[in-house]
Amino acid sequence: MRGLWAELLNQALKMAGEVAKVDHRSLEAQRVEAQSQGDAQKAEEPDRDPEVKLGPATNVMERRERRAVERDGREYVPVTDRGRAVHAAREAFHEMRERLDIARETSG
């Protein structure tokens, strides 16, 4: 499923004129492939920390806050560090998706 998602996302990025690509494989798998191809520069690119995941306990806390926000009519602000990191990533994803939708509308 991750491979299919990466393929579809990369097609959409290309259609939007973006150079960036996503890779569904682990950072270690990307590094090993680049090293086996003798590409030292590309082997260093995935030398970063993996994305932050919420985890079950944090997910419960953030869901509880989202329900309270909806009930009280306030703006959602994550209550944990992990929640803030994941929320920022999701916001960036939604922004990119909106840009892709606009690109599709103008090119189609």
C-alpha positions as CSV (number, residue, x, y, z in Angstrom):
1,M,0.0,0.0,0.0
2,R,2.8,2.4,0.8
3,G,4.5,1.8,-2.5
4,L,1.2,2.6,-4.4
5,W,0.7,5.7,-2.3
6,A,4.3,6.9,-3.1
7,E,3.8,6.2,-6.8
8,L,0.5,8.2,-6.9
9,L,1.9,11.0,-4.9
10,N,5.0,11.3,-7.1
11,Q,2.8,11.4,-10.2
12,A,0.8,14.2,-8.6
13,L,4.0,16.1,-7.6
14,K,5.3,15.8,-11.2
15,M,2.0,17.1,-12.6
16,A,2.3,20.1,-10.3
17,G,5.8,20.8,-11.5
18,E,7.4,19.8,-8.2
19,V,10.9,18.4,-8.2
20,A,10.5,16.7,-4.8
21,K,9.7,13.0,-4.6
22,V,8.7,10.7,-1.8
23,D,10.1,7.3,-1.1
24,H,8.0,4.8,0.9
25,R,11.0,2.7,1.9
26,S,12.8,3.0,5.2
27,L,15.7,5.5,5.5
28,E,18.1,2.6,5.9
29,A,16.8,0.8,2.8
30,Q,17.3,4.0,0.8
31,R,20.8,4.4,2.2
32,V,21.8,0.8,1.3
33,E,20.5,1.1,-2.2
34,A,22.5,4.4,-2.8
35,Q,25.6,2.8,-1.4
36,S,25.2,-0.3,-3.6
37,Q,25.0,2.0,-6.6
38,G,28.1,3.9,-5.5
39,D,26.3,7.2,-5.0
40,A,27.9,8.5,-1.8
41,Q,26.0,11.8,-1.9
42,K,22.6,10.2,-2.3
43,A,23.6,7.7,0.5
44,E,23.9,10.7,2.9
45,E,20.5,12.3,2.0
46,P,18.4,9.9,4.2
47,D,20.7,10.6,7.1
48,R,18.0,12.1,9.2
49,D,15.6,11.1,11.9
50,P,12.4,9.3,10.9
51,E,9.1,11.1,11.2
52,V,7.6,11.4,14.6
53,K,4.6,9.0,15.2
54,L,1.9,9.7,17.7
55,G,1.7,6.4,19.4
56,P,-1.4,5.1,21.2
57,A,-1.2,7.1,24.4
58,T,-0.5,10.4,22.7
59,N,-3.2,9.6,20.1
60,V,-5.7,9.3,22.9
61,M,-4.7,12.6,24.4
62,E,-4.9,14.4,21.1
63,R,-8.2,12.9,20.1
64,R,-9.6,13.9,23.5
65,E,-8.4,17.5,22.9
66,R,-9.9,17.5,19.4
67,R,-13.3,16.5,20.8
68,A,-13.1,19.2,23.4
69,V,-12.2,21.8,20.7
70,E,-15.2,20.8,18.6
71,R,-17.5,20.9,21.7
72,D,-16.2,24.3,22.8
73,G,-15.9,25.8,19.4
74,R,-12.2,26.7,19.8
75,E,-9.2,26.2,17.5
76,Y,-7.3,23.0,17.9
77,V,-3.9,23.3,19.4
78,P,-2.0,20.1,20.0
79,V,-1.3,19.3,23.7
80,T,1.9,17.2,23.3
81,D,5.2,17.7,21.5
82,R,4.5,14.7,19.3
83,G,1.1,16.1,18.6
84,R,2.6,19.4,17.5
85,A,5.1,17.7,15.2
86,V,2.5,15.5,13.6
87,H,0.0,18.3,13.3
88,A,2.6,20.5,11.5
89,A,3.3,17.7,9.1
90,R,-0.3,17.1,8.4
91,E,-0.9,20.8,7.8
92,A,2.0,20.9,5.4
93,F,0.5,17.9,3.6
94,H,-2.9,19.5,3.3
95,E,-1.3,22.7,2.0
96,M,0.6,20.7,-0.6
97,R,-2.6,18.8,-1.6
98,E,-4.4,22.1,-2.1
99,R,-1.6,23.3,-4.4
100,L,-1.8,20.1,-6.3
101,D,-5.6,20.5,-6.8
102,I,-5.1,24.0,-8.0
103,A,-2.4,22.8,-10.4
104,R,-4.7,20.1,-11.8
105,E,-7.5,22.7,-12.3
106,T,-5.3,25.1,-14.2
107,S,-3.6,22.4,-16.4
108,G,-6.8,20.4,-17.1
